[in-house]
Amino acid sequence: MDNKSAFNVSQYDENVRKVIPLYDEIYQQIFSLINAYCGDKKISVLDTGCGTGTFGLKACECLNLSELVLCDPSEKMLADAKIKLADKPCTFMNIGSENLDFENEFDVVTAIQSHHYFDKATREKAVANCFKALKNGGIFICFENTAPFSETGKNIMLKRLESFGIQAGRTPDEVKFHSARYGKEFFPITISEHLELLNKTGFRISELFWHSYMQSGFYAIKQP
């Protein structure tokens, strides 16, 4: 495997929509939020865990950018992103959010379906690095797999996802394999734990703004 997702890079774009319901809606929600918060002003944006560059391509189309930096720990993911954004003005870095070293540089920092691969300590470090990378008044946006509050809730959610996967064209073995990764290869935390982490990191404002199946979207604003 050339990244921490369930798919090789060559399969990622094709298969992710079979695993994450409303995948494209996630990006619409993100850009709606950025535009609502930032307006028409020029903004600097850091996308951590950029994958194959889906967010970066849409950012070039939807935002008034002064700077766009795309980071990912997978060299193969970055190679695909570079092809997708070959004619776009952006910078690529082969690094994960747990190792970022920016300070007070960006208006927007995003982490889309990436931090749930971390253990508790590494997740905290990654979020702290995103906080540090933001300017005062900057906004951090993350979408993550989140955990239900009970074992019953988890079982129901996984069954719903398996049903979605079958309807999207996956095999029964494939959907069972994906469910088996829960808690072993990716490590969801609850919505409450996400908000607690954002507050603990130092964000003065933190909100849940979207939720569907296992995916939740959060934003947090850095204030002096």
C-alpha positions, 0 to 999 in steps of 0.5 A, a space after each residue: 500500500 502506498 498510502 494509509 487509505 484502503 486504496 492504491 493511488 491509481 485506484 483512489 479517485 475511482 473508489 473513494 466515492 464507493 466508500 464515502 457517501 456524499 463525497 463530492 458534497 463534502 467539498 461543496 460544504 468546505 468551499 461554502 464555509 470558506 467563502 462565508 468566512 473569508 468573503 472575496 479577499 485573497 487568502 493563503 491556503 494549506 491543505 494537509 493530507 492533500 491526496 491526489 489533489 481534489 481539494 487543490 484543484 477545486 480551490 484554484 477554481 473556487 477561491 481567490 488565492 494568494 498562496 496554495 500549499 499542498 502537503 501529503 506524506 505519500 510521494 505517490 499521492 503527491 505525484 498524482 496531485 502534481 499531474 492533476 494540478 500541472 498548470 496551477 500555481 501551487 507548491 507541493 510538500 512531501 510531509 504529513 501534518 504531524 511534521 509541519 513547521 509553519 507558523 502564522 502563515 495561512 488564512 485557511 488550513 484544511 485536513 480532509 479525511 486524514 487525521 483519523 489514521 493517527 493515534 491519540 498523541 500524533 493526532 494532537 500533534 497534527 492539530 497543534 501544527 495546524 493551529 500554529 500554521 494559521 494566522 490570527 483570525 485564520 480558520 481550520 477545517 477538518 473532515 474525519 471519520 467519527 465514532 458513534 457514542 455507543 457500540 450499538 451506534 457503531 454497528 448500525 453505522 457500519 451496516 449502513 456503510 456496507 449497504 451503501 458500498 454494495 449499492 455503489 458497486 463494491 462486493 460483500 467481501 470488500 465492504 466487510 474488509 473496510 468495516 474490519 479496518 475500523 479501530 485497527 487501521 483508522 481510529 475514529 473519535 466521537 464528535 465531542 472528543 473532536 470538539 474537546 481537542 480543538 478547544 484544548 489546542 487553543 481554538 477559541 471557536 470550534 463548531 460541527 458544521 456537517 455530519 453524514 454516516 461516519 463523516 463529520 466536518 468541523 471548523 475552528 477559528 484561531 483568535 489572539 
